[in-house]
């Protein structure tokens, strides 16, 4: 079984490092890189072409929305999952409308994050259970 490669783009180092540590321990998943800003995320996505890109929606100076749009355009084979502390359905809808395949709230469990990644990796859309 080929592992799903993951790029994490989040401006909080603790989130990046924690997700990287956790996801690298999950069979079938591997975090190939992580970064704290959208511009680097776009460059890494172009060079690494990961299966999944997890993008924090609320980043500055380049927002997660802008980052997602550019990655979706430049690396259409990478599936995008937005991640945010916002449990607002309109934010999830906006992200899906620009081409993302999933939206996960930061208050969900680690098991839910893995489930969402696997669903999106299988070509399905996934919305965090806290929004349903």
Z-matrix of the N, CA and C atoms (Angstrom, degrees):
N
C 1 1.453
C 2 1.529 1 109.95
N 3 1.313 2 115.79 1 126.01
C 4 1.455 3 120.58 2 179.01
C 5 1.522 4 109.93 3 -76.08
N 6 1.322 5 116.68 4 138.61
C 7 1.461 6 121.04 5 -179.91
C 8 1.524 7 110.37 6 -76.75
N 9 1.330 8 115.53 7 146.06
C 10 1.460 9 120.95 8 171.94
C 11 1.520 10 107.68 9 -78.73
N 12 1.322 11 116.98 10 123.14
C 13 1.458 12 120.89 11 177.75
C 14 1.530 13 109.27 12 -88.21
N 15 1.329 14 115.37 13 139.97
C 16 1.467 15 121.58 14 -172.39
C 17 1.522 16 110.12 15 -130.86
N 18 1.328 17 115.46 16 136.36
C 19 1.455 18 123.42 17 170.55
C 20 1.518 19 106.77 18 -113.77
N 21 1.333 20 117.27 19 131.94
C 22 1.469 21 122.19 20 178.81
C 23 1.525 22 108.64 21 -110.39
N 24 1.343 23 115.99 22 126.68
C 25 1.461 24 122.38 23 177.84
C 26 1.525 25 107.05 24 -122.55
N 27 1.328 26 116.19 25 104.69
C 28 1.463 27 121.75 26 -177.54
C 29 1.520 28 107.83 27 -151.03
N 30 1.318 29 116.96 28 135.63
C 31 1.465 30 119.68 29 -176.73
C 32 1.525 31 113.75 30 -79.27
N 33 1.311 32 118.13 31 -0.15
C 34 1.467 33 121.08 32 175.95
C 35 1.527 34 109.82 33 -104.70
N 36 1.325 35 115.63 34 114.30
C 37 1.464 36 121.39 35 -177.53
C 38 1.528 37 112.01 36 -58.01
N 39 1.311 38 117.05 37 -40.01
C 40 1.464 39 120.50 38 -179.84
C 41 1.536 40 110.70 39 -59.74
N 42 1.313 41 117.43 40 -43.73
C 43 1.468 42 121.39 41 178.42
C 44 1.523 43 109.83 42 -63.51
N 45 1.332 44 117.12 43 -49.46
C 46 1.475 45 120.77 44 179.86
C 47 1.519 46 111.31 45 -56.99
N 48 1.319 47 116.35 46 -50.40
C 49 1.464 48 120.32 47 -176.00
C 50 1.527 49 111.76 48 -67.05
N 51 1.332 50 116.90 49 -40.34
C 52 1.464 51 120.11 50 179.99
C 53 1.524 52 111.11 51 -66.49
N 54 1.336 53 117.18 52 -46.93
C 55 1.464 54 120.05 53 177.88
C 56 1.524 55 111.43 54 -61.57
N 57 1.327 56 116.45 55 -42.39
C 58 1.469 57 120.01 56 179.29
C 59 1.522 58 110.64 57 -60.20
N 60 1.322 59 116.67 58 -49.85
C 61 1.465 60 121.30 59 -179.63
C 62 1.526 61 110.77 60 -59.30
N 63 1.327 62 116.71 61 -47.82
C 64 1.459 63 120.77 62 -178.39
C 65 1.532 64 112.00 63 -66.43
N 66 1.322 65 117.39 64 -51.33
C 67 1.470 66 120.19 65 -174.75
C 68 1.530 67 112.67 66 -65.40
N 69 1.314 68 116.95 67 -31.67
C 70 1.468 69 119.09 68 177.92
C 71 1.528 70 112.76 69 -69.40
N 72 1.311 71 117.25 70 -12.62
C 73 1.468 72 121.54 71 176.55
C 74 1.525 73 112.73 72 -94.47
N 75 1.327 74 116.32 73 -4.18
C 76 1.469 75 121.22 74 -178.65
C 77 1.534 76 108.48 75 -92.06
N 78 1.334 77 117.35 76 123.81
C 79 1.466 78 119.95 77 178.47
C 80 1.534 79 111.29 78 -56.52
N 81 1.316 80 115.57 79 133.25
C 82 1.460 81 121.18 80 177.49
C 83 1.516 82 114.80 81 91.23
N 84 1.337 83 117.18 82 -3.48
C 85 1.463 84 121.09 83 179.41
C 86 1.518 85 110.18 84 -123.03
N 87 1.339 86 116.37 85 145.71
C 88 1.455 87 120.51 86 174.04
C 89 1.533 88 109.03 87 -147.88
N 90 1.328 89 116.07 88 126.87
C 91 1.459 90 121.12 89 175.45
C 92 1.528 91 106.80 90 -85.08
N 93 1.322 92 116.02 91 116.52
C 94 1.465 93 120.85 92 -177.06
C 95 1.524 94 112.25 93 -87.50
N 96 1.346 95 116.68 94 -21.80
C 97 1.465 96 120.46 95 177.53
C 98 1.519 97 108.61 96 -170.78
N 99 1.340 98 114.79 97 162.18
C 100 1.454 99 120.41 98 170.00
C 101 1.513 100 108.45 99 -145.86
N 102 1.322 101 115.69 100 153.46
C 103 1.455 102 121.00 101 -178.29
C 104 1.515 103 109.94 102 -151.10
N 105 1.318 104 115.78 103 162.86
C 106 1.451 105 121.16 104 -175.19
C 107 1.512 106 116.26 105 -101.91
N 108 1.339 107 118.26 106 5.26
C 109 1.466 108 117.93 107 179.36
C 110 1.524 109 111.77 108 -148.94
N 111 1.315 110 115.23 109 159.07
C 112 1.450 111 121.84 110 -174.91
C 113 1.514 112 114.59 111 -64.03
N 114 1.318 113 117.48 112 -41.87
C 115 1.472 114 119.97 113 -178.65
C 116 1.521 115 111.37 114 -60.74
N 117 1.325 116 116.95 115 -46.18
C 118 1.467 117 119.91 116 177.11
C 119 1.526 118 110.80 117 -66.06
N 120 1.334 119 116.65 118 -35.61
C 121 1.459 120 120.60 119 178.02
C 122 1.517 121 111.76 120 -60.80
N 123 1.321 122 116.55 121 -42.19
C 124 1.466 123 121.04 122 178.48
C 125 1.517 124 110.14 123 -63.67
N 126 1.330 125 116.89 124 -46.30
C 127 1.471 126 120.81 125 179.85
C 128 1.528 127 111.33 126 -61.88
N 129 1.333 128 116.76 127 -43.75
C 130 1.466 129 120.21 128 179.12
C 131 1.529 130 111.59 129 -65.70
N 132 1.323 131 116.77 130 -39.44
C 133 1.462 132 119.87 131 178.57
C 134 1.526 133 110.41 132 -62.72
N 135 1.331 134 116.40 133 -41.85
C 136 1.469 135 120.26 134 178.86
C 137 1.521 136 111.63 135 -62.92
N 138 1.332 137 116.84 136 -41.81
C 139 1.470 138 119.12 137 -175.61
C 140 1.527 139 112.99 138 -81.79
N 141 1.333 140 117.74 139 -36.39
C 142 1.469 141 120.85 140 -175.21
C 143 1.525 142 113.48 141 -93.74
N 144 1.327 143 117.43 142 -25.57
C 145 1.469 144 123.25 143 -178.65
C 146 1.536 145 112.08 144 48.46
N 147 1.347 146 116.36 145 58.67
C 148 1.469 147 119.69 146 -179.10
C 149 1.530 148 111.32 147 -69.49
N 150 1.321 149 115.71 148 158.46
C 151 1.465 150 120.39 149 175.60
C 152 1.524 151 111.03 150 -66.73
N 153 1.332 152 115.79 151 -39.73
C 154 1.467 153 122.85 152 -174.86
C 155 1.534 154 109.40 153 -129.28
N 156 1.340 155 116.01 154 136.89
C 157 1.464 156 121.12 155 171.61
C 158 1.526 157 107.10 156 -121.48
N 159 1.316 158 115.74 157 118.46
C 160 1.466 159 121.69 158 177.13
C 161 1.525 160 106.95 159 -96.48
N 162 1.334 161 116.15 160 120.12
C 163 1.465 162 121.29 161 -173.67
C 164 1.523 163 110.39 162 -122.89
N 165 1.340 164 115.94 163 126.43
C 166 1.460 165 121.07 164 172.75
C 167 1.526 166 107.91 165 -68.35
N 168 1.309 167 116.53 166 127.12
C 169 1.457 168 121.48 167 -177.31
C 170 1.531 169 111.15 168 -68.60
N 171 1.325 170 117.31 169 -35.02
C 172 1.472 171 121.84 170 -172.85
C 173 1.521 172 112.57 171 -103.09
N 174 1.336 173 116.13 172 70.64
C 175 1.462 174 120.41 173 177.01
C 176 1.524 175 109.25 174 -114.49
N 177 1.311 176 115.31 175 159.97
C 178 1.460 177 122.47 176 174.27
C 179 1.526 178 108.35 177 -135.34
N 180 1.290 179 122.54 178 153.44
C 181 1.467 180 125.59 179 -0.23
C 182 1.536 181 113.52 180 -78.40
N 183 1.326 182 118.56 181 -23.96
C 184 1.463 183 120.85 182 176.23
C 185 1.514 184 107.98 183 -93.84
N 186 1.326 185 116.55 184 122.10
C 187 1.461 186 120.16 185 -176.48
C 188 1.523 187 111.79 186 -70.79
N 189 1.314 188 114.68 187 164.04
C 190 1.457 189 119.65 188 175.24
C 191 1.517 190 112.17 189 -63.19
N 192 1.328 191 116.74 190 -32.04
C 193 1.464 192 120.57 191 177.65
C 194 1.527 193 110.51 192 -64.98
N 195 1.330 194 116.08 193 -47.32
C 196 1.476 195 120.47 194 178.80
C 197 1.527 196 110.27 195 -62.38
N 198 1.310 197 116.35 196 -41.68
C 199 1.462 198 121.26 197 179.23
C 200 1.525 199 110.27 198 -62.75
N 201 1.328 200 116.31 199 -46.00
C 202 1.468 201 120.70 200 -179.82
C 203 1.525 202 111.72 201 -61.93
N 204 1.320 203 117.39 202 -43.57
C 205 1.467 204 121.18 203 178.77
C 206 1.519 205 110.27 204 -57.77
N 207 1.326 206 116.58 205 -47.04
C 208 1.472 207 120.32 206 -176.89
C 209 1.531 208 111.57 207 -67.95
N 210 1.315 209 117.60 208 -42.50
C 211 1.469 210 120.07 209 178.94
C 212 1.525 211 110.01 210 -65.68
N 213 1.321 212 117.07 211 -41.75
C 214 1.471 213 120.56 212 178.76
C 215 1.535 214 110.16 213 -59.50
N 216 1.313 215 116.65 214 -38.45
C 217 1.467 216 122.25 215 179.36
C 218 1.529 217 111.62 216 -72.25
N 219 1.333 218 117.21 217 -47.77
C 220 1.472 219 122.35 218 -173.05
C 221 1.521 220 114.12 219 -82.47
N 222 1.332 221 117.07 220 -29.42
C 223 1.466 222 121.32 221 -175.72
C 224 1.539 223 108.00 222 -133.98
N 225 1.333 224 116.86 223 69.09
C 226 1.463 225 119.50 224 -173.94
C 227 1.528 226 114.54 225 -62.08
N 228 1.320 227 118.44 226 -18.40
C 229 1.459 228 121.14 227 178.34
C 230 1.515 229 113.96 228 -77.27
N 231 1.330 230 117.28 229 -15.06
C 232 1.461 231 121.32 230 177.97
C 233 1.527 232 109.30 231 -87.20
N 234 1.317 233 115.50 232 129.56
C 235 1.465 234 120.67 233 179.25
C 236 1.524 235 108.70 234 -91.74
N 237 1.315 236 115.82 235 134.51
C 238 1.461 237 121.71 236 -173.94
C 239 1.527 238 110.84 237 -102.60
N 240 1.333 239 114.35 238 134.33
C 241 1.456 240 122.44 239 171.69
C 242 1.525 241 107.12 240 -121.29
N 243 1.322 242 116.06 241 121.81
C 244 1.459 243 120.14 242 174.17
C 245 1.517 244 109.03 243 -82.84
N 246 1.314 245 115.37 244 145.89
C 247 1.461 246 120.41 245 176.77
C 248 1.527 247 107.27 246 -133.02
N 249 1.321 248 115.24 247 137.53
C 250 1.458 249 118.48 248 -175.38
C 251 1.518 250 110.79 249 -158.74
N 252 1.330 251 115.44 250 158.91
C 253 1.454 252 119.65 251 172.96
C 254 1.523 253 110.38 252 -85.64
N 255 1.339 254 117.57 253 -5.15
C 256 1.457 255 122.28 254 178.66
C 257 1.515 256 111.15 255 -82.27
N 258 1.314 257 117.17 256 122.74
C 259 1.467 258 122.73 257 175.42
C 260 1.521 259 109.00 258 -98.65
N 261 1.323 260 115.96 259 54.04
C 262 1.459 261 121.92 260 -174.64
C 263 1.533 262 109.02 261 -113.92
N 264 1.334 263 117.54 262 113.64
C 265 1.460 264 120.22 263 -177.72
C 266 1.530 265 114.59 264 -54.45
N 267 1.331 266 117.96 265 -35.31
C 268 1.467 267 119.82 266 -179.11
C 269 1.531 268 111.70 267 -65.41
N 270 1.324 269 117.36 268 -31.34
C 271 1.469 270 120.58 269 177.01
C 272 1.529 271 109.50 270 -67.48
N 273 1.324 272 116.38 271 -43.25
C 274 1.469 273 120.33 272 177.92
C 275 1.527 274 110.57 273 -63.08
N 276 1.332 275 117.15 274 -44.13
C 277 1.471 276 120.28 275 179.63
C 278 1.522 277 111.47 276 -61.31
N 279 1.334 278 116.18 277 -41.66
C 280 1.471 279 120.67 278 179.54
C 281 1.527 280 110.38 279 -61.69
N 282 1.322 281 116.78 280 -42.80
C 283 1.456 282 120.80 281 -179.93
C 284 1.531 283 111.02 282 -65.64
N 285 1.319 284 117.25 283 -43.61
C 286 1.470 285 120.50 284 178.29
C 287 1.526 286 111.07 285 -64.38
N 288 1.326 287 116.92 286 -34.26
C 289 1.461 288 121.08 287 -179.66
C 290 1.527 289 112.19 288 -66.02
N 291 1.329 290 117.23 289 -25.18
C 292 1.468 291 118.97 290 179.29
C 293 1.524 292 112.43 291 -94.60
N 294 1.325 293 116.55 292 7.69
C 295 1.457 294 119.19 293 172.78
C 296 1.513 295 117.50 294 114.98
N 297 1.332 296 117.81 295 -3.37
C 298 1.466 297 119.27 296 177.68
C 299 1.526 298 109.67 297 -68.97
N 300 1.317 299 116.09 298 155.26
C 301 1.466 300 122.23 299 179.27
C 302 1.525 301 112.45 300 -103.22
N 303 1.342 302 117.16 301 -12.25
C 304 1.449 303 118.87 302 -177.27
C 305 1.509 304 112.90 303 -156.05
N 306 1.336 305 114.19 304 163.40
C 307 1.459 306 122.29 305 177.99
C 308 1.524 307 107.56 306 -146.59
N 309 1.328 308 115.40 307 122.31
C 310 1.462 309 121.49 308 -177.72
C 311 1.522 310 109.17 309 -124.42
N 312 1.314 311 116.53 310 131.70
C 313 1.460 312 121.64 311 177.63
C 314 1.529 313 109.52 312 -84.12
N 315 1.319 314 116.09 313 142.88
C 316 1.460 315 120.80 314 -177.93
C 317 1.524 316 113.11 315 -69.38
N 318 1.315 317 117.51 316 -10.52
C 319 1.464 318 118.49 317 177.77
C 320 1.534 319 112.38 318 -92.06
N 321 1.332 320 117.49 319 7.61
C 322 1.463 321 119.86 320 178.39
C 323 1.532 322 110.48 321 -82.98
N 324 1.313 323 115.69 322 171.45
C 325 1.467 324 120.56 323 -179.96
C 326 1.531 325 110.51 324 -79.18
N 327 1.317 326 115.38 325 161.09
C 328 1.465 327 120.06 326 175.34
C 329 1.527 328 110.81 327 -62.41
N 330 1.321 329 116.97 328 -35.94
C 331 1.466 330 120.32 329 176.88
C 332 1.524 331 111.24 330 -61.13
N 333 1.335 332 116.90 331 -38.55
C 334 1.459 333 119.74 332 178.84
C 335 1.523 334 110.92 333 -67.48
N 336 1.312 335 117.80 334 -37.36
C 337 1.465 336 120.54 335 177.17
C 338 1.529 337 109.69 336 -60.27
N 339 1.314 338 116.71 337 -46.33
C 340 1.472 339 120.47 338 178.83
C 341 1.524 340 110.56 339 -61.79
N 342 1.331 341 116.33 340 -44.36
C 343 1.463 342 120.53 341 178.91
C 344 1.537 343 110.65 342 -59.30
N 345 1.328 344 116.72 343 -45.81
C 346 1.460 345 121.30 344 178.79
C 347 1.518 346 112.48 345 -61.26
N 348 1.322 347 116.97 346 -42.34
C 349 1.466 348 121.22 347 178.31
C 350 1.526 349 110.22 348 -62.75
N 351 1.302 350 116.36 349 -44.53
C 352 1.472 351 119.32 350 -179.62
C 353 1.527 352 111.77 351 -66.05
N 354 1.320 353 117.15 352 -39.55
C 355 1.466 354 120.45 353 177.71
C 356 1.533 355 110.40 354 -61.59
N 357 1.316 356 116.68 355 -48.83
C 358 1.463 357 120.79 356 179.98
C 359 1.528 358 110.40 357 -65.46
N 360 1.325 359 116.74 358 -39.69
C 361 1.467 360 120.23 359 176.85
C 362 1.514 361 112.61 360 -60.26
N 363 1.326 362 116.69 361 -28.12
C 364 1.468 363 122.34 362 178.77
C 365 1.534 364 111.88 363 -86.98
N 366 1.336 365 116.52 364 3.67
C 367 1.454 366 120.17 365 176.98
C 368 1.522 367 115.05 366 91.46
N 369 1.339 368 117.22 367 8.33
C 370 1.464 369 121.13 368 179.35
C 371 1.527 370 109.85 369 -98.70
N 372 1.319 371 115.99 370 157.41
C 373 1.461 372 119.91 371 173.25
C 374 1.522 373 108.77 372 -86.03
N 375 1.321 374 115.73 373 149.06
C 376 1.465 375 119.85 374 -179.53
C 377 1.521 376 110.21 375 -139.43
N 378 1.321 377 115.61 376 130.01
C 379 1.466 378 122.49 377 174.86
C 380 1.523 379 107.52 378 -120.60
N 381 1.315 380 116.53 379 132.94
C 382 1.454 381 122.96 380 -179.62
C 383 1.523 382 111.81 381 -50.44
N 384 1.315 383 115.74 382 137.93
C 385 1.452 384 122.15 383 -178.08
C 386 1.512 385 113.70 384 -59.22
N 387 1.322 386 118.10 385 -25.02
C 388 1.467 387 120.56 386 -179.55
C 389 1.530 388 111.73 387 -71.33
N 390 1.324 389 117.91 388 -12.43
C 391 1.470 390 121.04 389 178.99
C 392 1.517 391 112.27 390 -97.59
N 393 1.312 392 117.57 391 -9.20
C 394 1.468 393 120.39 392 -175.01
C 395 1.507 394 111.87 393 -85.14
